[in-house]
Amino acid sequence: MKTVVLIGSGNLAEALARALARSGPELVQVFARNAERGQFVARLAGARWTDRAEELAEADLYLLAVSDRAVAEVAAALPIPPQAVVAHTAGSVPLDALPATFARRAVFYPLQTFTRGREVDFRRIPIFLESSSEALRSELEAFALRLSDTVCWADSEQRAKIHLAGVFACNFANHMYALGESVVRDAGLGFDVLKPLIAETAAKALDACSPRDVQTGPAVRGDLATQARHEAMLAGEPLMETIYSTISQSIWEISKKI
């Protein structure tokens, strides 16, 4: 797979364009409805852009970096050559969401959070693959290894669980940072005071065999008095109080199993 058409212009498409520009496979075209974003993503890899299906370029691989709900619809609507590989990049979407008319279907799922304008080292990102046939496996793996040092095979059920784990480890964790920010701002302070704590918490988890081994705080100690004071402070924020008590209970229950 030497040539690629990238379908989409969102955060993941931007990261893929940057990675392809450095890795060797040629990004020949970006297909995207958003002209401004599509042209920007295409320029990152010196590729062409189009929003016209009839102008879709020929390539070995068509990578669909679109929203989960659009995977099947977009794939079915484009005149993709029957001999090409068609791969979506969604963690929670099964392989068979791609129309069965494509004989060479695949999944190319990078486990990372992507933000517009923020560069990431794609070589450090685990990529999870799935293919519709054994014959496609070696070809797909060789392509993925040109972008990342960590390539794993996972079926749709495994990948859905990996995606769920990512929601806990990334999306929920970041939301906890946002809630923490709201508490310190209520005390007249800025988010910066929490950044060293966040950095050390992440560093400890990365260094540990398991994040359970480095859990701290009143919940893991069973400090009910402190928890009660915290919950009283959140009395005016019932949703935050529920989150606090639910997570505290979860920490305590998990700590008893260690």
PASEBA-1860 file (N, C-alpha, C; in nm, 3 decimals):
! residues 258
1> MKTVVLIG> 0.084/-0.119/0.000/0.000/0.000/0.000/0.088/0.124/0.000 ~ 0.111/0.178/-0.120/0.203/0.290/-0.134/0.131/0.423/-0.148 ~ 0.006/0.421/-0.189/-0.068/0.546/-0.207/-0.196/0.544/-0.124 ~ -0.231/0.663/-0.071/-0.342/0.674/0.023/-0.431/0.791/-0.015 ~ -0.562/0.770/-0.005/-0.659/0.880/-0.007/-0.718/0.888/0.133 ~ -0.713/1.006/0.190/-0.764/1.029/0.324/-0.901/1.096/0.313 ~ -0.999/1.035/0.377/-1.136/1.086/0.370/-1.172/1.145/0.506 ~ -1.191/1.277/0.508/-1.218/1.347/0.632/-1.120/1.461/0.653
9> SGNLAEAL> -1.155/1.553/0.743/-1.066/1.668/0.768/-1.065/1.708/0.914 ~ -1.103/1.617/1.003/-1.106/1.648/1.145/-0.971/1.633/1.212 ~ -0.973/1.621/1.343/-0.849/1.616/1.420/-0.764/1.494/1.384 ~ -0.828/1.378/1.371/-0.753/1.257/1.335/-0.698/1.267/1.194 ~ -0.778/1.317/1.101/-0.730/1.333/0.964/-0.607/1.422/0.959 ~ -0.608/1.529/1.037/-0.491/1.618/1.043/-0.368/1.544/1.093 ~ -0.383/1.465/1.200/-0.270/1.390/1.255/-0.221/1.285/1.156 ~ -0.313/1.219/1.087/-0.274/1.118/0.988/-0.198/1.181/0.872
17> ARALARSG> -0.242/1.299/0.828/-0.172/1.367/0.719/-0.029/1.401/0.758 ~ -0.011/1.449/0.881/0.125/1.479/0.928/0.209/1.351/0.933 ~ 0.149/1.242/0.984/0.223/1.116/0.996/0.259/1.060/0.859 ~ 0.167/1.065/0.765/0.193/1.014/0.631/0.301/1.096/0.562 ~ 0.304/1.226/0.587/0.407/1.312/0.526/0.547/1.272/0.570 ~ 0.557/1.211/0.690/0.688/1.173/0.744/0.724/1.027/0.721 ~ 0.626/0.943/0.685/0.648/0.799/0.694/0.680/0.729/0.563 ~ 0.645/0.786/0.450/0.677/0.718/0.325/0.558/0.696/0.234
25> PELVQVFA> 0.447/0.632/0.280/0.332/0.619/0.192/0.284/0.756/0.145 ~ 0.249/0.765/0.018/0.212/0.895/-0.039/0.064/0.924/-0.019 ~ 0.035/1.036/0.045/-0.102/1.083/0.055/-0.130/1.160/-0.073 ~ -0.208/1.101/-0.162/-0.229/1.163/-0.293/-0.346/1.260/-0.292 ~ -0.440/1.239/-0.199/-0.559/1.326/-0.200/-0.629/1.323/-0.064 ~ -0.690/1.435/-0.032/-0.781/1.445/0.083/-0.919/1.475/0.028 ~ -1.016/1.391/0.064/-1.155/1.415/0.027/-1.228/1.464/0.150 ~ -1.284/1.586/0.144/-1.352/1.642/0.260/-1.452/1.746/0.214
33> RNAERGQF> -1.568/1.749/0.279/-1.672/1.845/0.244/-1.635/1.986/0.288 ~ -1.562/1.997/0.400/-1.522/2.128/0.452/-1.401/2.176/0.373 ~ -1.422/2.273/0.286/-1.316/2.317/0.195/-1.195/2.373/0.269 ~ -1.219/2.460/0.367/-1.108/2.523/0.439/-1.024/2.418/0.511 ~ -1.090/2.330/0.585/-1.016/2.227/0.659/-0.954/2.125/0.563 ~ -1.028/2.086/0.461/-0.976/1.988/0.366/-0.849/2.035/0.298 ~ -0.848/2.160/0.256/-0.729/2.215/0.191/-0.613/2.225/0.289 ~ -0.643/2.261/0.414/-0.538/2.270/0.515/-0.475/2.134/0.540
41> VARLAGAR> -0.557/2.031/0.559/-0.506/1.897/0.585/-0.426/1.847/0.466 ~ -0.473/1.873/0.345/-0.402/1.829/0.224/-0.265/1.895/0.214 ~ -0.257/2.023/0.248/-0.128/2.094/0.240/-0.024/2.036/0.334 ~ -0.067/1.979/0.446/0.028/1.922/0.542/0.113/1.813/0.479 ~ 0.059/1.745/0.379/0.132/1.635/0.315/0.155/1.661/0.166 ~ 0.132/1.783/0.123/0.152/1.816/-0.018/0.057/1.742/-0.110 ~ -0.064/1.717/-0.063/-0.162/1.640/-0.139/-0.266/1.732/-0.202 ~ -0.345/1.674/-0.290/-0.455/1.748/-0.351/-0.578/1.735/-0.260
49> WTDRAEEL> -0.672/1.824/-0.280/-0.799/1.819/-0.206/-0.914/1.823/-0.304 ~ -1.021/1.753/-0.270/-1.144/1.763/-0.347/-1.263/1.739/-0.256 ~ -1.378/1.792/-0.296/-1.504/1.762/-0.229/-1.603/1.701/-0.327 ~ -1.552/1.661/-0.443/-1.636/1.606/-0.549/-1.607/1.457/-0.564 ~ -1.709/1.376/-0.545/-1.691/1.231/-0.550/-1.637/1.186/-0.686 ~ -1.680/1.252/-0.792/-1.635/1.211/-0.926/-1.486/1.241/-0.949 ~ -1.426/1.322/-0.861/-1.283/1.353/-0.874/-1.197/1.269/-0.779 ~ -1.256/1.171/-0.714/-1.181/1.088/-0.620/-1.066/1.019/-0.691
57> AEADLYLL> -0.947/1.034/-0.636/-0.827/0.977/-0.697/-0.820/0.826/-0.674 ~ -0.744/0.758/-0.758/-0.717/0.616/-0.738/-0.602/0.600/-0.640 ~ -0.614/0.503/-0.550/-0.510/0.478/-0.451/-0.518/0.333/-0.405 ~ -0.414/0.290/-0.334/-0.413/0.154/-0.280/-0.500/0.142/-0.156 ~ -0.505/0.252/-0.079/-0.575/0.251/0.050/-0.660/0.376/0.064 ~ -0.784/0.357/0.108/-0.874/0.469/0.138/-0.901/0.465/0.289 ~ -0.851/0.567/0.359/-0.863/0.576/0.504/-0.978/0.669/0.539 ~ -1.080/0.615/0.606/-1.196/0.695/0.644/-1.179/0.748/0.785
65> AVSDRAVA> -1.141/0.873/0.796/-1.128/0.940/0.926/-1.248/1.032/0.943 ~ -1.365/0.968/0.955/-1.491/1.042/0.967/-1.558/1.002/1.098 ~ -1.669/1.067/1.131/-1.740/1.034/1.254/-1.791/0.890/1.250 ~ -1.809/0.832/1.367/-1.853/0.692/1.375/-1.981/0.668/1.296 ~ -2.076/0.757/1.310/-2.206/0.736/1.246/-2.201/0.754/1.095 ~ -2.092/0.813/1.043/-2.084/0.840/0.900/-2.005/0.734/0.824 ~ -1.943/0.640/0.894/-1.853/0.543/0.829/-1.922/0.471/0.714 ~ -2.033/0.404/0.744/-2.101/0.323/0.642/-2.153/0.409/0.528
73> EVAAALPI> -2.214/0.521/0.561/-2.274/0.608/0.459/-2.168/0.665/0.364 ~ -2.058/0.714/0.420/-1.954/0.774/0.336/-1.888/0.669/0.248 ~ -1.857/0.553/0.306/-1.793/0.448/0.227/-1.880/0.405/0.110 ~ -2.010/0.391/0.135/-2.101/0.345/0.030/-2.122/0.450/-0.079 ~ -2.104/0.577/-0.045/-2.135/0.685/-0.139/-2.020/0.716/-0.235 ~ -1.900/0.672/-0.204/-1.784/0.710/-0.284/-1.749/0.603/-0.387 ~ -1.702/0.644/-0.505/-1.664/0.549/-0.611/-1.523/0.492/-0.588 ~ -1.509/0.416/-0.482/-1.380/0.358/-0.447/-1.355/0.235/-0.534
81> PPQAVVAH> -1.239/0.222/-0.596/-1.211/0.106/-0.681/-1.225/-0.026/-0.605 ~ -1.282/-0.128/-0.667/-1.308/-0.254/-0.596/-1.183/-0.325/-0.547 ~ -1.069/-0.301/-0.611/-0.946/-0.369/-0.570/-0.874/-0.300/-0.454 ~ -0.919/-0.181/-0.415/-0.851/-0.103/-0.312/-0.887/-0.153/-0.173 ~ -0.802/-0.120/-0.076/-0.831/-0.145/0.064/-0.909/-0.027/0.119 ~ -1.018/-0.055/0.190/-1.098/0.050/0.254/-1.094/0.026/0.404 ~ -1.044/0.124/0.478/-1.028/0.108/0.623/-1.089/0.226/0.696 ~ -1.167/0.197/0.800/-1.212/0.305/0.886/-1.122/0.313/1.009
89> TAGSVPLD> -1.131/0.425/1.080/-1.038/0.453/1.190/-1.109/0.463/1.324 ~ -1.231/0.411/1.333/-1.312/0.426/1.454/-1.291/0.311/1.552 ~ -1.281/0.345/1.679/-1.258/0.244/1.780/-1.380/0.160/1.811 ~ -1.496/0.220/1.812/-1.617/0.150/1.857/-1.706/0.104/1.743 ~ -1.661/0.118/1.619/-1.739/0.076/1.503/-1.687/-0.057/1.451 ~ -1.775/-0.157/1.434/-1.727/-0.288/1.387/-1.678/-0.284/1.244 ~ -1.598/-0.383/1.209/-1.546/-0.393/1.073/-1.659/-0.402/0.971 ~ -1.764/-0.477/1.003/-1.870/-0.498/0.905/-1.961/-0.376/0.887
97> ALPATFAR> -1.927/-0.263/0.950/-1.997/-0.139/0.918/-1.960/-0.093/0.777 ~ -1.844/-0.136/0.731/-1.805/-0.107/0.592/-1.885/-0.199/0.501 ~ -1.938/-0.148/0.391/-2.021/-0.231/0.303/-1.949/-0.356/0.255 ~ -2.021/-0.466/0.251/-1.963/-0.595/0.210/-1.922/-0.596/0.063 ~ -1.964/-0.494/-0.012/-1.922/-0.484/-0.152/-1.772/-0.463/-0.165 ~ -1.710/-0.415/-0.058/-1.564/-0.401/-0.058/-1.501/-0.533/-0.013 ~ -1.426/-0.595/-0.100/-1.366/-0.725/-0.067/-1.250/-0.709/0.030 ~ -1.185/-0.591/0.028/-1.066/-0.569/0.111/-1.098/-0.461/0.214
105> RAVFYPLQ> -1.169/-0.502/0.319/-1.209/-0.411/0.426/-1.114/-0.423/0.544 ~ -1.098/-0.314/0.618/-1.005/-0.317/0.731/-1.041/-0.209/0.832 ~ -0.978/-0.221/0.950/-0.986/-0.117/1.053/-0.844/-0.076/1.087 ~ -0.824/0.054/1.100/-0.695/0.113/1.134/-0.724/0.213/1.246 ~ -0.713/0.167/1.371/-0.756/0.248/1.485/-0.638/0.291/1.571 ~ -0.600/0.419/1.567/-0.493/0.469/1.655/-0.551/0.510/1.791 ~ -0.495/0.453/1.897/-0.546/0.482/2.032/-0.475/0.606/2.087 ~ -0.535/0.721/2.062/-0.477/0.847/2.108/-0.586/0.954/2.102
113> TFTRGREV> -0.567/1.060/2.177/-0.653/1.176/2.166/-0.587/1.276/2.072 ~ -0.665/1.334/1.982/-0.612/1.425/1.882/-0.682/1.560/1.893 ~ -0.602/1.666/1.884/-0.654/1.802/1.895/-0.603/1.883/1.779 ~ -0.690/1.961/1.721/-0.653/2.045/1.607/-0.534/2.133/1.639 ~ -0.433/2.131/1.552/-0.315/2.216/1.567/-0.210/2.161/1.661 ~ -0.236/2.047/1.725/-0.141/1.990/1.820/-0.076/1.866/1.759 ~ 0.056/1.868/1.744/0.128/1.756/1.684/0.155/1.649/1.789 ~ 0.145/1.524/1.745/0.175/1.410/1.830/0.277/1.322/1.758
121> DFRRIPIF> 0.352/1.245/1.837/0.448/1.152/1.779/0.374/1.023/1.744 ~ 0.340/1.007/1.616/0.260/0.893/1.575/0.333/0.761/1.597 ~ 0.464/0.764/1.599/0.539/0.639/1.617/0.515/0.579/1.754 ~ 0.470/0.658/1.851/0.445/0.609/1.987/0.300/0.570/2.009 ~ 0.218/0.583/1.908/0.074/0.555/1.924/0.045/0.409/1.888 ~ -0.020/0.334/1.977/-0.061/0.198/1.941/-0.169/0.202/1.831 ~ -0.150/0.121/1.729/-0.249/0.112/1.622/-0.309/-0.028/1.625 ~ -0.441/-0.035/1.630/-0.511/-0.162/1.636/-0.573/-0.190/1.499
129> LESSSEAL> -0.543/-0.309/1.449/-0.583/-0.347/1.314/-0.684/-0.461/1.315 ~ -0.766/-0.462/1.213/-0.855/-0.575/1.186/-0.872/-0.581/1.035 ~ -0.880/-0.700/0.978/-0.896/-0.713/0.834/-1.003/-0.815/0.801 ~ -1.056/-0.804/0.681/-1.162/-0.893/0.638/-1.111/-1.027/0.589 ~ -0.978/-1.039/0.569/-0.922/-1.164/0.520/-0.779/-1.181/0.567 ~ -0.737/-1.304/0.576/-0.598/-1.334/0.614/-0.502/-1.278/0.511 ~ -0.542/-1.278/0.385/-0.453/-1.233/0.278/-0.415/-1.086/0.292 ~ -0.501/-1.010/0.359/-0.477/-0.866/0.374/-0.390/-0.833/0.494
137> RSELEAFA> -0.375/-0.927/0.588/-0.310/-0.897/0.715/-0.168/-0.844/0.700 ~ -0.085/-0.915/0.626/0.057/-0.875/0.616/0.072/-0.740/0.548 ~ -0.012/-0.715/0.447/-0.007/-0.587/0.376/-0.047/-0.472/0.467 ~ -0.153/-0.493/0.544/-0.202/-0.389/0.634/-0.103/-0.364/0.747 ~ -0.047/-0.472/0.801/0.050/-0.457/0.910/0.175/-0.383/0.863 ~ 0.221/-0.414/0.744/0.340/-0.346/0.690/0.314/-0.197/0.676 ~ 0.196/-0.161/0.631/0.161/-0.019/0.620/0.160/0.047/0.758 ~ 0.095/-0.017/0.855/0.084/0.042/0.989/0.221/0.060/1.053
145> LRLSDTVC> 0.311/-0.035/1.032/0.445/-0.027/1.091/0.527/0.088/1.033 ~ 0.487/0.140/0.920/0.557/0.256/0.866/0.519/0.383/0.941 ~ 0.407/0.377/1.013/0.362/0.493/1.088/0.387/0.481/1.238 ~ 0.383/0.358/1.292/0.393/0.339/1.436/0.483/0.221/1.470 ~ 0.544/0.229/1.589/0.626/0.118/1.638/0.543/0.012/1.709 ~ 0.417/0.041/1.738/0.332/-0.051/1.812/0.207/-0.081/1.732 ~ 0.201/-0.201/1.677/0.088/-0.243/1.594/0.031/-0.371/1.652 ~ -0.099/-0.373/1.680/-0.165/-0.487/1.742/-0.287/-0.527/1.660
153> WADSEQRA> -0.321/-0.655/1.667/-0.442/-0.703/1.602/-0.552/-0.716/1.707 ~ -0.670/-0.667/1.676/-0.783/-0.674/1.769/-0.911/-0.683/1.688 ~ -0.997/-0.779/1.726/-1.125/-0.788/1.655/-1.218/-0.678/1.704 ~ -1.336/-0.671/1.647/-1.426/-0.560/1.676/-1.468/-0.557/1.822 ~ -1.488/-0.675/1.883/-1.526/-0.680/2.024/-1.413/-0.631/2.114 ~ -1.290/-0.675/2.084/-1.176/-0.629/2.163/-1.157/-0.478/2.148 ~ -1.170/-0.432/2.026/-1.146/-0.289/1.999/-1.251/-0.203/2.069 ~ -1.374/-0.251/2.077/-1.478/-0.175/2.148/-1.440/-0.159/2.295
161> KIHLAGVF> -1.382/-0.264/2.355/-1.340/-0.254/2.494/-1.220/-0.160/2.509 ~ -1.130/-0.163/2.411/-1.015/-0.073/2.413/-1.064/0.072/2.405 ~ -1.163/0.095/2.321/-1.220/0.230/2.308/-1.285/0.274/2.439 ~ -1.358/0.183/2.503/-1.419/0.213/2.632/-1.313/0.247/2.735 ~ -1.204/0.169/2.738/-1.094/0.199/2.831/-1.037/0.337/2.804 ~ -1.028/0.374/2.677/-0.978/0.506/2.642/-1.069/0.618/2.691 ~ -1.199/0.594/2.689/-1.293/0.694/2.742/-1.267/0.719/2.889 ~ -1.247/0.611/2.967/-1.216/0.627/3.109/-1.081/0.697/3.128
169> ACNFANHM> -0.978/0.648/3.059/-0.841/0.696/3.083/-0.816/0.836/3.027 ~ -0.890/0.875/2.925/-0.865/1.005/2.862/-0.981/1.102/2.882 ~ -1.097/1.070/2.827/-1.209/1.164/2.830/-1.257/1.192/2.971 ~ -1.276/1.086/3.050/-1.323/1.106/3.186/-1.216/1.172/3.273 ~ -1.089/1.129/3.254/-0.981/1.190/3.332/-0.973/1.340/3.303 ~ -0.983/1.378/3.175/-0.978/1.520/3.141/-1.096/1.595/3.200 ~ -1.212/1.530/3.204/-1.329/1.595/3.266/-1.306/1.617/3.415 ~ -1.235/1.525/3.481/-1.202/1.545/3.621/-1.112/1.668/3.638
177> YALGESVV> -1.020/1.689/3.543/-0.938/1.810/3.548/-1.027/1.934/3.539 ~ -1.126/1.929/3.451/-1.215/2.044/3.434/-1.296/2.070/3.561 ~ -1.342/1.963/3.628/-1.415/1.981/3.753/-1.323/2.036/3.861 ~ -1.200/1.985/3.866/-1.103/2.039/3.961/-1.078/2.187/3.937 ~ -1.069/2.224/3.810/-1.050/2.366/3.776/-1.165/2.450/3.829 ~ -1.289/2.401/3.815/-1.403/2.479/3.862/-1.398/2.500/4.012 ~ -1.346/2.401/4.087/-1.337/2.413/4.233/-1.230/2.515/4.272 ~ -1.112/2.508/4.207/-1.007/2.604/4.246/-1.043/2.746/4.202
185> RDAGLGFD> -1.115/2.759/4.091/-1.157/2.894/4.049/-1.259/2.951/4.147 ~ -1.340/2.863/4.204/-1.435/2.907/4.306/-1.362/2.958/4.431 ~ -1.237/2.909/4.448/-1.155/2.955/4.561/-1.070/3.076/4.523 ~ -1.088/3.127/4.400/-1.015/3.245/4.356/-0.879/3.215/4.297 ~ -0.855/3.089/4.259/-0.726/3.049/4.203/-0.744/3.003/4.058 ~ -0.631/2.989/3.989/-0.634/2.945/3.850/-0.598/2.799/3.834 ~ -0.620/2.747/3.716/-0.594/2.606/3.686/-0.447/2.571/3.701 ~ -0.358/2.669/3.685/-0.214/2.642/3.692/-0.172/2.575/3.824
193> VLKPLIAE> -0.244/2.602/3.933/-0.203/2.544/4.061/-0.220/2.392/4.062 ~ -0.305/2.340/3.973/-0.327/2.195/3.967/-0.232/2.123/3.871 ~ -0.165/2.197/3.784/-0.086/2.132/3.679/0.028/2.045/3.732 ~ 0.105/2.088/3.834/0.208/1.998/3.887/0.150/1.869/3.944 ~ 0.034/1.879/4.008/-0.032/1.762/4.064/-0.077/1.667/3.952 ~ -0.133/1.722/3.847/-0.177/1.640/3.734/-0.058/1.570/3.669 ~ 0.052/1.645/3.651/0.170/1.588/3.587/0.228/1.473/3.670 ~ 0.237/1.489/3.801/0.292/1.384/3.887/0.198/1.264/3.894
201> TAAKALDA> 0.068/1.289/3.897/-0.028/1.178/3.899/-0.014/1.092/3.774 ~ -0.004/1.157/3.658/0.014/1.083/3.533/0.148/1.011/3.530 ~ 0.252/1.078/3.575/0.386/1.017/3.574/0.391/0.893/3.663 ~ 0.329/0.900/3.781/0.326/0.784/3.871/0.252/0.667/3.808 ~ 0.141/0.696/3.744/0.063/0.589/3.680/0.143/0.523/3.569 ~ 0.218/0.604/3.493/0.299/0.550/3.384/0.415/0.466/3.436 ~ 0.470/0.504/3.550/0.583/0.431/3.607/0.542/0.303/3.680 ~ 0.416/0.297/3.723/0.371/0.185/3.805/0.331/0.065/3.720
209> CSPRDVQT> 0.333/-0.053/3.782/0.282/-0.172/3.714/0.132/-0.159/3.691 ~ 0.064/-0.096/3.787/-0.079/-0.070/3.775/-0.110/0.061/3.846 ~ -0.200/0.143/3.792/-0.237/0.267/3.861/-0.302/0.240/3.996 ~ -0.355/0.121/4.017/-0.410/0.088/4.148/-0.303/0.095/4.257 ~ -0.179/0.064/4.219/-0.071/0.059/4.318/-0.031/0.196/4.371 ~ -0.067/0.301/4.300/-0.024/0.436/4.340/-0.143/0.526/4.372 ~ -0.258/0.465/4.398/-0.377/0.544/4.432/-0.359/0.607/4.570 ~ -0.390/0.735/4.581/-0.385/0.807/4.709/-0.518/0.877/4.731
217> GPAVRGDL> -0.531/0.945/4.845/-0.649/1.026/4.871/-0.736/0.969/4.981 ~ -0.837/1.045/5.022/-0.920/1.003/5.136/-0.999/0.875/5.110 ~ -1.038/0.851/4.984/-1.120/0.733/4.957/-1.044/0.604/4.979 ~ -0.919/0.599/4.931/-0.841/0.476/4.946/-0.802/0.452/5.092 ~ -0.797/0.561/5.171/-0.766/0.548/5.314/-0.889/0.517/5.397 ~ -1.005/0.526/5.336/-1.129/0.508/5.412/-1.155/0.624/5.506 ~ -1.111/0.743/5.469/-1.126/0.864/5.552/-1.266/0.922/5.531 ~ -1.362/0.869/5.601/-1.501/0.909/5.582/-1.529/1.051/5.629
225> ATQARHEA> -1.456/1.097/5.728/-1.479/1.233/5.779/-1.443/1.337/5.673 ~ -1.329/1.317/5.607/-1.288/1.410/5.501/-1.384/1.403/5.384 ~ -1.425/1.283/5.349/-1.520/1.269/5.238/-1.652/1.340/5.269 ~ -1.697/1.330/5.393/-1.821/1.397/5.432/-1.808/1.548/5.421 ~ -1.692/1.602/5.459/-1.670/1.746/5.446/-1.671/1.788/5.299 ~ -1.606/1.709/5.216/-1.603/1.741/5.073/-1.743/1.738/5.013 ~ -1.821/1.638/5.048/-1.956/1.626/4.995/-2.043/1.743/5.042 ~ -2.021/1.789/5.165/-2.095/1.905/5.214/-2.062/2.030/5.135
233> MLAGEPLM> -1.933/2.043/5.095/-1.892/2.157/5.014/-1.956/2.154/4.875 ~ -1.996/2.035/4.830/-2.056/2.019/4.698/-2.208/2.014/4.702 ~ -2.265/2.048/4.816/-2.411/2.037/4.834/-2.487/2.118/4.731 ~ -2.430/2.230/4.687/-2.496/2.314/4.587/-2.476/2.266/4.445 ~ -2.395/2.160/4.427/-2.367/2.102/4.295/-2.401/1.953/4.301 ~ -2.527/1.917/4.292/-2.567/1.777/4.314/-2.500/1.678/4.218 ~ -2.478/1.719/4.093/-2.413/1.627/3.998/-2.268/1.601/4.040 ~ -2.196/1.706/4.077/-2.058/1.689/4.122/-2.051/1.609/4.251
241> ETIYSTIS> -2.149/1.629/4.339/-2.152/1.553/4.463/-2.173/1.404/4.434 ~ -2.259/1.375/4.338/-2.282/1.235/4.299/-2.156/1.174/4.238 ~ -2.089/1.250/4.152/-1.964/1.202/4.092/-1.861/1.175/4.201 ~ -1.849/1.268/4.295/-1.751/1.253/4.403/-1.780/1.127/4.484 ~ -1.904/1.107/4.525/-1.935/0.993/4.610/-1.925/0.861/4.534 ~ -1.965/0.861/4.407/-1.959/0.738/4.327/-1.815/0.695/4.303 ~ -1.730/0.790/4.266/-1.590/0.756/4.239/-1.519/0.719/4.370 ~ -1.550/0.788/4.478/-1.490/0.753/4.607/-1.526/0.610/4.646
249> QSIWEISK> -1.651/0.572/4.624/-1.692/0.435/4.655/-1.620/0.335/4.566 ~ -1.604/0.368/4.439/-1.533/0.280/4.346/-1.388/0.262/4.388 ~ -1.322/0.371/4.427/-1.182/0.364/4.474/-1.173/0.272/4.595 ~ -1.264/0.288/4.689/-1.261/0.207/4.811/-1.283/0.058/4.780 ~ -1.379/0.029/4.693/-1.408/-0.110/4.659/-1.289/-0.175/4.588 ~ -1.226/-0.102/4.498/-1.110/-0.157/4.425/-0.992/-0.173/4.520 ~ -0.973/-0.079/4.614/-0.860/-0.088/4.706/-0.870/-0.212/4.796 ~ -0.991/-0.256/4.823/-1.009/-0.375/4.909/-0.971/-0.503/4.837
257> KI> -0.964/-0.496/4.702/-0.933/-0.616/4.623/-0.784/-0.631/4.598 ~ -0.706/-0.531/4.634/-0.562/-0.538/4.609/-0.495/-0.627/4.711
END
